[in-house]
Amino acid sequence: MWTLLVSAAVLVLYVTAVVFAIRAAQTARTPQGAVGWVVFLISAPIFGVPLYLFLGHHRFRGYRIARKHSERVVEGIKSFADFSIPDLAKMSINPRPFEALAHLPVSRGNGAELLIDGKATFDAIFDAIDAAQNYVLIQFYIVRDDQLGQQLQSKLIAAARRGVQVRFMTDSVGSYGLPTAYLETLRTAGIEIANPRDRRGPQYRFQLNYRNHRKTVIIDGETGFIGGHNVGVEYLGEDKHFGHWRDTHLKMTGHIVRQLQLIFVEDWHWAHEEDLIDQLNWAGSESEQDMNALLVATGPGDDTETGAMMFFSAITAAKERIWIASPYFVPDIDVMTALQHAALRGVDVRILVPEVIDHRLPWLAAFAYFDEIRDCGARVFRYTEGFMHQKAFVVDDTLAAVGTTNLDNRSFRLNFEAMALFFDQRAAEAVDKMLRADFENSYELTHNLPEQPAYIRFGSPLARLFAPIL
């Protein structure tokens, strides 16, 4: 009897593995991902089936893309942009690939201020919330009920008591540990909550894909914030394990704020089934900095591989340099090839990653890529003054970007992300200055994989097998 039960269980397991393998072949976003899942499921179903339940959902169906369906808002933004069309003859980088990915136009009349590290970021965000007159839209991947989270809560409640309309949203996996009482306190104060535990789509830690990784704050349609910081004291450098937390946010003004607001509307509609279009300010004002800018939002709800294509477009546009800062380096084949080709063309390719580990698997997998790009002339720098979490890049002296997108497959295809792109020499100079300081707090990788410690030599190739889902 026991033998029959075991045989039946094994049969069910293999049948399930075959069904999942067929589904993976039909739905995986890349051939590499499809092959990886099929081989893993068939060869090791006892491990593959549970892992597929967590990570194997590839295409996100039913997500309302507000940029496409909210035509009157998109047309309104384009109408305002018509009055602020940049002189394309003066732009050394062709913006069309980025505009096609964003479904939005590049416009002038924008402003940007780099906010380096947590104190500068949250001081600016809290000051903006205190100054809000009409509404605050706020979204973070992670919100913790710690000292910083409670300070944010108090700021939002104070704004609501002044009559400011506040809408709050977070991610169910990123903020899994956020107590319900935290949200109820906000709701009791009159703040509208897109409760991640009530929303449609993936709600539980059991499904780790399709996370909304965006970090967005919008004040009155006039001021916007985007970048790498979440809400937790570790982002202020107060975690003993990580120590100094090196991260970057961006304070923005001008037309790009309305573009960021449109992405929030999209996310809010999916999470809360409420259309905010008629309740928000879409006119706004221009910045005296008068920069050309564009907000590129990417995610698994898009028809094309927008995250990877954004990086590919930036890399192939580089004539002199492309410097990329990312906490993870697990690129797909196309982005890897673009980086190698850029280095072979003589472009100054630099990749800045942290020495400190937060997630061991992608940290290990990165070593399997370093030799390949270094052999082509690219340089890899490892940040040593604490943990580096920023997501930023600079192309030549003309394009700078800050946002939420990591240089890995998860950000490219499985998470909802956003990057603010500024086609302006002043923005490029600001990011240049910031990254040069980071390079001073880093060392250049010179040892090849065979020269690394044993756990990296043997662990890195194994970790790379999981690259399509990292």
KAFEN-V56192 format. One record per pair of residues at least 4 apart in sequence whose C-alpha atoms are under 8 Angstrom apart, sorted by sequence separation. I is the first residue (numbers start at 1). GAP is how many residues later the second one is. D is the distance in Angstrom with one decimal. If there is no record, write none. Layout:
I|GAP|D, I|GAP|D
This chain:
1|4|6.4, 2|4|6.2, 3|4|6.1, 4|4|6.1, 5|4|6.1, 6|4|6.2, 7|4|6.1, 8|4|6.1, 9|4|6.1, 10|4|6.2, 11|4|6.1, 12|4|6.0, 13|4|6.1, 14|4|6.2, 15|4|6.2, 16|4|6.1, 17|4|6.0, 18|4|6.2, 19|4|6.3, 20|4|6.0, 21|4|6.2, 22|4|6.3, 23|4|6.1, 24|4|5.3, 29|4|6.9, 30|4|6.4, 31|4|6.1, 32|4|6.0, 33|4|6.2, 34|4|6.1, 35|4|6.1, 36|4|6.1, 37|4|5.9, 38|4|6.1, 39|4|5.8, 40|4|5.6, 41|4|4.8, 44|4|5.8, 45|4|5.4, 46|4|7.3, 47|4|6.3, 48|4|5.9, 49|4|6.4, 50|4|6.7, 51|4|6.1, 52|4|4.2, 53|4|7.7, 65|4|6.3, 66|4|5.1, 67|4|7.2, 70|4|6.3, 71|4|5.8, 72|4|5.9, 73|4|6.2, 74|4|6.1, 75|4|6.0, 76|4|6.4, 77|4|6.1, 78|4|6.0, 79|4|7.1, 80|4|6.9, 81|4|5.9, 87|4|6.9, 95|4|6.2, 96|4|6.0, 97|4|6.3, 98|4|6.1, 99|4|5.7, 100|4|7.1, 116|4|6.1, 117|4|6.3, 118|4|6.0, 119|4|5.8, 120|4|6.2, 121|4|6.2, 122|4|5.8, 123|4|6.1, 124|4|6.2, 125|4|6.2, 126|4|6.1, 127|4|6.3, 128|4|6.2, 132|4|6.9, 144|4|7.7, 145|4|5.0, 146|4|6.0, 147|4|6.2, 148|4|6.3, 149|4|6.2, 150|4|6.2, 151|4|6.3, 152|4|6.2, 153|4|6.2, 154|4|6.1, 155|4|6.2, 156|4|6.2, 157|4|6.2, 158|4|6.5, 159|4|6.7, 160|4|4.8, 170|4|7.7, 171|4|5.6, 172|4|5.4, 178|4|7.0, 179|4|7.2, 180|4|6.2, 181|4|6.0, 182|4|6.6, 183|4|6.2, 184|4|5.9, 185|4|6.4, 186|4|6.8, 187|4|4.8, 194|4|7.8, 195|4|6.4, 199|4|7.0, 203|4|7.4, 204|4|7.6, 218|4|7.4, 219|4|5.2, 231|4|7.0, 232|4|7.5, 233|4|6.8, 234|4|5.0, 239|4|5.6, 252|4|7.3, 253|4|5.9, 254|4|7.7, 255|4|6.7, 256|4|6.2, 257|4|6.1, 258|4|6.2, 259|4|6.7, 260|4|6.5, 261|4|6.2, 262|4|6.3, 263|4|6.3, 264|4|5.9, 265|4|6.0, 266|4|6.5, 267|4|6.2, 268|4|5.5, 269|4|4.5, 270|4|8.0, 276|4|6.6, 286|4|7.3, 287|4|7.9, 298|4|7.0, 302|4|7.1, 305|4|6.1, 306|4|6.0, 307|4|6.8, 308|4|6.1, 309|4|5.9, 310|4|6.4, 311|4|6.1, 312|4|6.1, 313|4|6.1, 314|4|6.5, 318|4|6.1, 331|4|5.9, 332|4|6.0, 333|4|6.0, 334|4|6.2, 335|4|6.2, 336|4|6.3, 337|4|6.0, 338|4|6.0, 339|4|6.3, 340|4|6.2, 341|4|6.1, 342|4|6.6, 343|4|5.0, 359|4|6.3, 360|4|6.0, 361|4|6.1, 362|4|6.2, 363|4|7.5, 364|4|7.6, 365|4|7.4, 366|4|6.5, 367|4|7.4, 368|4|7.9, 369|4|6.7, 370|4|6.0, 371|4|5.9, 372|4|6.8, 373|4|6.7, 374|4|4.7, 383|4|7.4, 394|4|7.9, 395|4|5.1, 407|4|6.9, 408|4|6.2, 409|4|5.8, 410|4|4.8, 411|4|5.1, 423|4|7.5, 424|4|6.3, 425|4|6.1, 426|4|6.3, 427|4|6.4, 428|4|5.9, 429|4|6.1, 430|4|6.3, 431|4|6.0, 432|4|6.1, 433|4|6.5, 434|4|6.5, 435|4|6.1, 436|4|6.4, 437|4|6.7, 438|4|6.5, 439|4|7.3, 447|4|5.8, 448|4|6.8, 452|4|6.1, 453|4|6.2, 454|4|6.0, 455|4|5.4, 456|4|5.3, 457|4|7.5, 458|4|7.0, 459|4|6.0, 460|4|6.1, 461|4|6.8, 462|4|7.6, 463|4|7.1, 466|4|6.2, 28|5|5.9, 29|5|7.6, 40|5|7.1, 51|5|7.3, 52|5|7.5, 64|5|7.6, 99|5|5.4, 115|5|5.5, 116|5|6.8, 144|5|5.3, 145|5|6.0, 159|5|5.4, 160|5|6.0, 170|5|6.7, 171|5|7.7, 186|5|5.4, 187|5|6.1, 194|5|7.2, 198|5|7.7, 202|5|6.2, 218|5|5.8, 219|5|6.4, 230|5|6.8, 233|5|5.6, 234|5|4.7, 237|5|7.3, 238|5|6.5, 239|5|8.0, 252|5|6.5, 268|5|7.0, 269|5|4.9, 300|5|7.9, 331|5|5.8, 342|5|5.4, 343|5|6.4, 358|5|7.9, 373|5|5.4, 374|5|5.8, 383|5|6.6, 394|5|5.7, 395|5|6.4, 406|5|5.5, 407|5|7.5, 409|5|7.2, 410|5|6.0, 411|5|7.3, 422|5|6.4, 423|5|8.0, 447|5|6.8, 452|5|5.9, 454|5|7.9, 455|5|7.8, 28|6|5.2, 41|6|7.7, 42|6|7.9, 68|6|7.7, 88|6|7.8, 99|6|5.4, 115|6|5.2, 143|6|6.3, 159|6|7.8, 160|6|6.3, 186|6|7.8, 187|6|6.5, 197|6|5.9, 202|6|7.9, 218|6|4.4, 229|6|6.4, 233|6|6.9, 237|6|5.4, 238|6|7.4, 268|6|6.8, 269|6|5.6, 342|6|8.0, 343|6|5.8, 357|6|6.5, 373|6|7.7, 374|6|7.3, 394|6|4.4, 405|6|5.5, 406|6|7.7, 411|6|6.8, 422|6|7.9, 451|6|7.8, 27|7|7.8, 41|7|4.6, 67|7|6.2, 99|7|6.6, 129|7|6.9, 159|7|7.5, 186|7|7.7, 196|7|6.6, 197|7|7.8, 202|7|7.8, 217|7|5.6, 218|7|6.5, 237|7|4.4, 268|7|7.7, 269|7|7.7, 299|7|7.0, 315|7|6.6, 342|7|7.1, 393|7|5.8, 394|7|6.4, 405|7|7.5, 449|7|7.5, 450|7|6.0, 26|8|7.9, 40|8|5.7, 41|8|6.3, 202|8|7.1, 216|8|7.3, 217|8|5.0, 234|8|7.5, 236|8|7.6, 237|8|4.7, 298|8|5.5, 299|8|6.9, 392|8|7.5, 393|8|5.3, 449|8|5.8, 25|9|4.9, 216|9|5.7, 217|9|6.9, 234|9|7.9, 236|9|6.5, 298|9|5.4, 392|9|5.4, 393|9|6.9, 24|10|5.5, 25|10|7.3, 156|10|7.0, 183|10|7.3, 215|10|7.8, 216|10|5.2, 235|10|5.7, 265|10|7.0, 339|10|7.2, 370|10|7.2, 392|10|4.5, 37|11|7.8, 95|11|7.1, 215|11|5.7, 216|11|7.8, 234|11|6.9, 265|11|6.1, 391|11|5.9, 392|11|6.6, 25|12|8.0, 183|12|7.7, 214|12|7.8, 215|12|6.3, 235|12|7.7, 265|12|7.0, 391|12|5.8, 405|12|5.6, 24|13|6.4, 25|13|7.0, 215|13|7.0, 391|13|5.9, 404|13|5.7, 405|13|6.5, 24|14|6.8, 215|14|7.1, 390|14|8.0, 391|14|6.1, 403|14|7.9, 404|14|5.7, 405|14|6.7, 37|15|7.9, 215|15|6.8, 391|15|6.0, 403|15|5.8, 404|15|6.2, 21|16|6.6, 22|16|7.5, 403|16|4.1, 21|17|4.7, 402|17|5.7, 403|17|5.9, 229|18|6.5, 401|18|6.4, 402|18|5.5, 37|19|8.0, 228|19|6.1, 229|19|7.0, 401|19|5.4, 402|19|7.0, 21|20|6.2, 86|20|7.4, 228|20|5.8, 229|20|6.7, 401|20|4.5, 20|21|7.5, 21|21|7.3, 85|21|7.2, 86|21|5.9, 227|21|5.9, 228|21|6.0, 400|21|5.9, 401|21|6.2, 85|22|5.3, 86|22|5.5, 227|22|3.9, 312|22|7.3, 316|22|6.5, 399|22|6.9, 400|22|5.3, 18|23|7.3, 84|23|5.5, 85|23|6.2, 168|23|7.2, 226|23|5.6, 227|23|5.9, 312|23|5.5, 315|23|6.3, 399|23|5.6, 400|23|6.6, 17|24|5.4, 18|24|6.7, 81|24|7.1, 84|24|5.3, 166|24|8.0, 167|24|6.0, 168|24|6.3, 169|24|6.1, 170|24|7.4, 172|24|4.7, 225|24|6.9, 226|24|5.4, 258|24|6.1, 308|24|7.7, 311|24|6.9, 315|24|6.5, 318|24|7.4, 329|24|7.3, 399|24|4.5, 400|24|7.5, 17|25|6.1, 81|25|7.7, 84|25|6.6, 130|25|6.9, 166|25|5.2, 167|25|4.8, 168|25|5.0, 169|25|5.0, 170|25|7.5, 171|25|5.8, 172|25|6.2, 225|25|5.5, 226|25|6.9, 322|25|7.2, 323|25|7.6, 326|25|7.7, 327|25|7.9, 328|25|6.6, 398|25|5.4, 399|25|5.9, 78|26|7.4, 81|26|5.5, 126|26|7.4, 129|26|6.8, 165|26|7.1, 166|26|6.3, 167|26|6.0, 168|26|6.3, 169|26|6.8, 170|26|6.4, 225|26|4.7, 258|26|7.7, 308|26|7.9, 312|26|6.4, 316|26|6.8, 320|26|7.4, 321|26|4.9, 322|26|6.2, 323|26|5.8, 324|26|6.3, 325|26|6.0, 326|26|6.3, 327|26|5.2, 398|26|5.1, 399|26|7.1, 78|27|6.8, 81|27|7.8, 129|27|7.2, 132|27|7.2, 143|27|7.1, 167|27|7.7, 169|27|7.5, 224|27|5.8, 225|27|6.1, 308|27|6.7, 315|27|6.9, 320|27|4.8, 321|27|4.2, 322|27|5.1, 323|27|4.7, 324|27|5.0, 325|27|4.6, 326|27|5.6, 327|27|5.8, 351|27|7.8, 353|27|7.6, 355|27|5.2, 356|27|7.9, 397|27|7.7, 398|27|4.8, 400|27|5.9, 14|28|7.4, 17|28|5.7, 130|28|8.0, 136|28|7.2, 138|28|7.9, 142|28|6.7, 161|28|7.4, 223|28|7.1, 224|28|5.0, 319|28|6.0, 320|28|6.1, 321|28|5.8, 322|28|6.6, 323|28|6.1, 324|28|6.1, 325|28|6.2, 326|28|8.0, 349|28|7.7, 350|28|5.9, 351|28|6.4, 352|28|6.1, 353|28|6.3, 354|28|5.2, 355|28|5.5, 356|28|7.0, 397|28|5.4, 399|28|7.3, 400|28|4.9, 20|29|7.5, 28|29|7.9, 29|29|6.2, 126|29|6.9, 130|29|6.6, 134|29|7.5, 135|29|5.1, 136|29|6.3, 137|29|6.1, 138|29|6.3, 139|29|6.0, 140|29|6.8, 141|29|5.4, 142|29|6.8, 157|29|6.6, 160|29|6.8, 176|29|7.7, 223|29|5.8, 224|29|6.4, 255|29|7.3, 318|29|7.0, 323|29|7.7, 349|29|4.8, 350|29|4.8, 351|29|4.9, 352|29|4.8, 353|29|5.1, 354|29|4.6, 355|29|5.6, 398|29|7.8, 399|29|5.7, 27|30|7.9, 28|30|5.2, 29|30|7.0, 74|30|7.6, 129|30|6.9, 133|30|7.9, 134|30|4.9, 135|30|4.4, 136|30|4.8, 137|30|5.1, 138|30|5.1, 139|30|4.7, 140|30|5.1, 141|30|5.1, 156|30|7.8, 160|30|6.5, 173|30|7.3, 223|30|5.0, 254|30|7.1, 255|30|7.4, 343|30|7.9, 348|30|6.9, 349|30|6.2, 350|30|5.8, 351|30|6.1, 352|30|5.9, 353|30|6.0, 354|30|6.6, 356|30|6.6, 357|30|7.6, 398|30|5.8, 14|31|6.5, 17|31|7.5, 27|31|5.9, 28|31|7.1, 133|31|6.0, 134|31|6.2, 135|31|5.6, 136|31|6.3, 137|31|6.4, 138|31|6.3, 139|31|5.4, 140|31|7.2, 143|31|7.7, 144|31|6.9, 160|31|6.6, 172|31|5.7, 173|31|6.4, 222|31|6.0, 223|31|7.7, 254|31|5.8, 255|31|6.6, 346|31|7.9, 350|31|7.3, 352|31|6.9, 356|31|5.5, 397|31|5.4, 400|31|6.6, 13|32|6.7, 17|32|5.9, 20|32|7.7, 24|32|7.2, 27|32|6.3, 132|32|6.9, 135|32|8.0, 142|32|4.7, 143|32|5.5, 157|32|6.0, 172|32|6.5, 173|32|5.6, 222|32|6.8, 254|32|4.4, 330|32|6.8, 340|32|7.8, 344|32|5.7, 354|32|8.0, 355|32|7.3, 356|32|7.9, 396|32|7.7, 397|32|6.8, 13|33|7.2, 16|33|7.3, 141|33|5.3, 142|33|4.7, 144|33|7.2, 145|33|6.1, 153|33|7.0, 172|33|7.8, 224|33|5.3, 253|33|7.1, 254|33|5.2, 329|33|7.3, 340|33|5.5, 343|33|5.8, 344|33|6.6, 354|33|5.9, 395|33|7.5, 24|34|7.7, 141|34|6.7, 144|34|5.7, 145|34|7.2, 157|34|7.4, 223|34|6.2, 253|34|6.0, 263|34|7.1, 328|34|6.3, 329|34|7.7, 339|34|7.1, 343|34|5.3, 354|34|5.2, 394|34|6.0, 68|35|7.6, 143|35|6.7, 156|35|7.9, 173|35|7.2, 222|35|6.4, 259|35|7.7, 260|35|6.3, 328|35|6.5, 330|35|6.7, 341|35|7.7, 343|35|5.5, 353|35|7.0, 354|35|7.7, 13|36|7.8, 67|36|6.6, 221|36|6.3, 222|36|7.7, 224|36|7.3, 259|36|6.1, 329|36|7.9, 330|36|5.6, 340|36|5.7, 67|37|7.9, 145|37|7.0, 174|37|7.8, 221|37|6.1, 256|37|6.5, 329|37|5.2, 336|37|7.7, 340|37|7.8, 394|37|6.6, 173|38|7.2, 256|38|6.0, 328|38|7.2, 340|38|7.3, 393|38|7.6, 394|38|7.0, 218|39|7.3, 256|39|6.1, 330|39|7.5, 339|39|7.9, 392|39|8.0, 171|40|6.8, 221|40|7.0, 329|40|8.0, 171|41|6.0, 170|42|7.9, 171|42|7.6, 218|42|7.9, 218|43|6.8, 216|44|7.9, 216|48|7.7, 383|55|7.0, 383|56|7.2, 385|56|6.1, 384|57|6.2, 385|57|7.5, 381|58|6.8, 383|58|6.0, 384|58|5.4, 409|58|7.0, 410|58|7.7, 221|59|7.1, 383|59|4.2, 384|59|7.5, 409|59|5.9, 410|59|6.1, 220|60|7.7, 221|60|5.4, 382|60|5.2, 383|60|6.8, 409|60|6.4, 410|60|5.4, 220|61|6.8, 221|61|6.7, 327|61|6.0, 381|61|6.0, 382|61|5.5, 409|61|6.0, 222|62|5.8, 326|62|7.7, 327|62|5.0, 381|62|5.5, 382|62|6.3, 408|62|6.8, 221|63|6.3, 222|63|6.9, 326|63|6.6, 327|63|6.7, 381|63|4.4, 382|63|6.8, 326|64|5.9, 327|64|7.3, 380|64|5.8, 381|64|5.9, 325|65|6.4, 326|65|4.9, 379|65|7.2, 380|65|5.5, 325|66|5.6, 326|66|6.9, 379|66|7.5, 324|67|7.8, 325|67|5.3, 324|68|6.0, 325|68|6.1, 324|69|4.3, 200|70|7.1, 323|70|5.4, 324|70|6.8, 141|71|6.3, 199|71|7.7, 200|71|6.3, 322|71|7.0, 323|71|5.4, 141|72|5.0, 199|72|4.9, 322|72|5.6, 323|72|6.8, 140|73|7.3, 141|73|6.1, 199|73|6.5, 321|73|7.8, 322|73|4.6, 140|74|6.2, 141|74|6.2, 194|74|7.1, 321|74|5.8, 322|74|6.4, 139|75|7.0, 140|75|4.4, 196|75|7.2, 320|75|7.8, 321|75|5.0, 139|76|5.5, 140|76|6.4, 195|76|7.7, 320|76|5.3, 331|76|5.9, 332|76|7.2, 138|77|7.9, 139|77|5.0, 194|77|5.9, 195|77|7.8, 318|77|5.6, 319|77|6.6, 329|77|7.7, 330|77|6.2, 331|77|4.9, 332|77|6.4, 371|77|5.9, 138|78|5.7, 139|78|6.4, 194|78|5.3, 317|78|7.7, 318|78|6.1, 328|78|6.3, 329|78|5.2, 330|78|4.4, 331|78|6.2, 370|78|7.9, 371|78|6.8, 137|79|7.7, 138|79|4.5, 327|79|6.8, 328|79|6.0, 329|79|5.7, 330|79|6.5, 137|80|5.6, 138|80|6.5, 315|80|7.6, 326|80|5.5, 327|80|7.9, 328|80|6.3, 136|81|7.2, 137|81|5.0, 314|81|6.9, 326|81|6.0, 368|81|7.3, 136|82|5.8, 137|82|6.6, 149|82|5.8, 367|82|6.7, 136|83|4.9, 148|83|6.4, 149|83|6.2, 135|84|6.1, 136|84|6.4, 148|84|5.7, 134|85|7.9, 135|85|5.2, 147|85|7.7, 148|85|5.7, 134|86|5.6, 146|86|6.5, 147|86|6.8, 132|87|6.0, 133|87|6.8, 143|87|6.5, 144|87|6.1, 145|87|7.8, 146|87|6.9, 352|87|7.7, 132|88|6.5, 142|88|5.3, 143|88|4.7, 144|88|5.3, 141|89|6.5, 142|89|6.0, 143|89|6.3, 367|89|7.4, 129|90|6.9, 140|90|5.9, 142|90|7.6, 210|90|6.9, 128|91|6.8, 140|91|7.1, 125|92|7.6, 364|92|6.4, 368|92|5.6, 367|93|5.9, 368|93|5.9, 365|94|7.8, 366|94|7.3, 128|95|7.8, 364|95|6.5, 365|95|4.8, 364|96|4.8, 365|96|6.7, 368|96|6.6, 365|97|7.6, 307|98|7.7, 365|98|4.8, 366|98|7.6, 169|99|7.6, 364|99|6.2, 365|99|4.6, 125|100|7.5, 364|100|7.8, 362|101|7.1, 361|102|5.8, 362|102|8.0, 365|102|7.2, 307|104|6.9, 308|104|5.2, 307|105|4.2, 308|105|7.7, 362|105|7.8, 306|106|7.2, 307|106|6.6, 305|107|7.1, 306|107|8.0, 121|108|7.9, 305|108|6.6, 362|108|6.2, 361|109|7.8, 307|110|8.0, 325|110|8.0, 118|111|7.0, 299|112|7.8, 299|113|7.2, 300|113|5.4, 242|114|7.4, 298|114|7.7, 299|114|6.1, 300|114|5.5, 299|115|6.6, 300|115|6.6, 299|116|5.6, 300|116|6.8, 118|117|5.6, 119|117|6.2, 299|117|4.2, 117|118|7.7, 118|118|4.7, 298|118|5.8, 299|118|6.1, 117|119|7.2, 118|119|7.5, 297|119|7.5, 298|119|5.2, 297|120|5.8, 298|120|6.0, 297|121|4.1, 296|122|5.6, 297|122|6.4, 295|123|7.0, 296|123|5.3, 295|124|6.0, 296|124|6.3, 295|125|4.6, 296|125|7.3, 294|126|6.1, 295|126|6.1, 118|127|7.7, 121|127|7.7, 124|127|8.0, 137|127|7.7, 293|127|7.3, 294|127|5.2, 117|128|7.0, 118|128|8.0, 121|128|6.2, 293|128|5.5, 294|128|6.6, 117|129|5.6, 118|129|6.9, 121|129|7.9, 293|129|4.3, 116|130|7.8, 117|130|4.8, 118|130|7.8, 292|130|5.8, 293|130|5.8, 116|131|6.3, 117|131|5.5, 291|131|6.9, 292|131|5.2, 293|131|8.0, 116|132|4.8, 117|132|7.5, 291|132|7.0, 292|132|6.2, 115|133|5.8, 116|133|6.5, 291|133|5.9, 114|134|7.1, 115|134|5.0, 114|135|6.3, 115|135|5.6, 332|135|8.0, 114|136|4.9, 115|136|7.0, 332|136|7.6, 113|137|5.8, 114|137|6.5, 330|137|6.3, 112|138|6.6, 113|138|5.1, 112|139|5.6, 113|139|6.6, 112|140|4.6, 246|140|6.9, 330|140|7.3, 111|141|5.5, 112|141|6.6, 244|141|6.6, 245|141|5.8, 246|141|5.9, 247|141|6.1, 248|141|8.0, 110|142|7.3, 111|142|4.9, 244|142|4.5, 245|142|5.1, 246|142|4.5, 247|142|5.2, 248|142|5.2, 110|143|5.6, 111|143|6.1, 243|143|5.3, 244|143|6.4, 245|143|6.1, 246|143|6.0, 247|143|4.3, 248|143|7.3, 110|144|4.2, 242|144|5.8, 243|144|7.1, 245|144|7.2, 246|144|6.7, 247|144|7.9, 248|144|7.9, 109|145|5.7, 110|145|6.0, 242|145|5.7, 109|146|6.7, 110|146|6.6, 108|147|7.8, 107|148|6.9, 107|149|7.9, 57|150|8.0, 60|150|7.3, 54|151|7.8, 58|151|7.8, 54|152|5.3, 55|152|6.3, 57|152|6.7, 250|152|6.8, 53|153|7.2, 54|153|4.6, 55|153|5.8, 56|153|7.8, 249|153|7.0, 250|153|7.8, 53|154|6.9, 54|154|5.7, 55|154|5.9, 248|154|7.5, 249|154|7.2, 54|155|7.6, 104|155|7.8, 228|161|6.6, 228|162|5.4, 227|163|7.5, 228|163|6.3, 227|164|7.2, 256|164|8.0, 81|174|7.5, 227|175|6.0, 228|175|6.2, 110|176|6.1, 111|176|5.3, 226|176|7.5, 227|176|4.1, 228|176|5.4, 109|177|4.8, 110|177|5.0, 111|177|7.2, 112|177|7.9, 226|177|5.7, 227|177|5.5, 77|178|7.9, 109|178|5.1, 110|178|7.6, 111|178|5.2, 226|178|7.5, 109|179|6.8, 110|179|6.4, 111|179|6.4, 109|180|6.8, 110|180|5.1, 111|180|5.9, 77|181|7.4, 109|181|3.9, 110|181|4.7, 77|182|7.6, 108|182|5.5, 109|182|5.5, 110|182|6.3, 108|183|5.1, 109|183|6.7, 110|183|6.4, 107|184|7.9, 108|184|4.1, 107|185|5.3, 108|185|6.4, 106|186|6.4, 107|186|5.7, 106|187|5.5, 107|187|6.9, 106|188|5.0, 73|189|8.0, 105|189|6.8, 215|189|7.1, 104|190|7.5, 214|190|6.0, 104|191|7.9, 213|191|6.8, 102|192|7.9, 227|192|7.9, 102|193|6.9, 226|193|7.8, 102|194|4.7, 226|194|7.6, 67|195|7.1, 99|195|7.6, 101|195|6.9, 102|195|6.2, 66|196|7.1, 67|196|7.5, 98|196|8.0, 102|196|7.8, 66|197|7.2, 99|197|7.9, 101|197|8.0, 98|198|7.1, 66|199|7.1, 67|199|7.6, 66|200|4.9, 65|201|6.2, 64|202|6.7, 213|202|6.1, 214|202|6.6, 80|203|7.6, 211|203|7.1, 212|203|5.8, 213|203|5.6, 214|203|5.2, 73|204|7.3, 210|204|5.1, 211|204|4.9, 212|204|4.7, 213|204|5.6, 214|204|6.3, 64|205|7.7, 77|205|7.3, 101|205|5.9, 209|205|5.6, 210|205|4.8, 211|205|6.3, 212|205|6.9, 64|206|6.6, 76|206|7.7, 86|206|6.5, 209|206|6.8, 210|206|6.7, 63|207|6.7, 101|208|7.9, 73|209|7.9, 101|209|7.3, 98|212|6.5, 97|213|7.8, 98|215|7.4, 97|216|6.7, 94|223|7.8, 93|224|6.4, 65|236|7.4, 64|237|7.9, 65|237|7.8, 63|238|5.7, 62|239|7.8, 60|240|5.7, 61|240|6.8, 59|241|6.2, 60|241|5.4, 58|242|7.9, 59|242|7.4, 93|305|7.3, 92|306|7.1, 93|306|7.8, 91|307|7.8, 112|315|7.4, 114|316|7.4, 114|317|7.9, 93|330|7.9, 91|332|7.4, 58|356|7.2, 29|384|7.4, 55|414|7.0, 36|429|7.5, 36|430|7.9, 36|432|7.7, 33|435|5.1, 32|436|6.9, 33|436|7.5
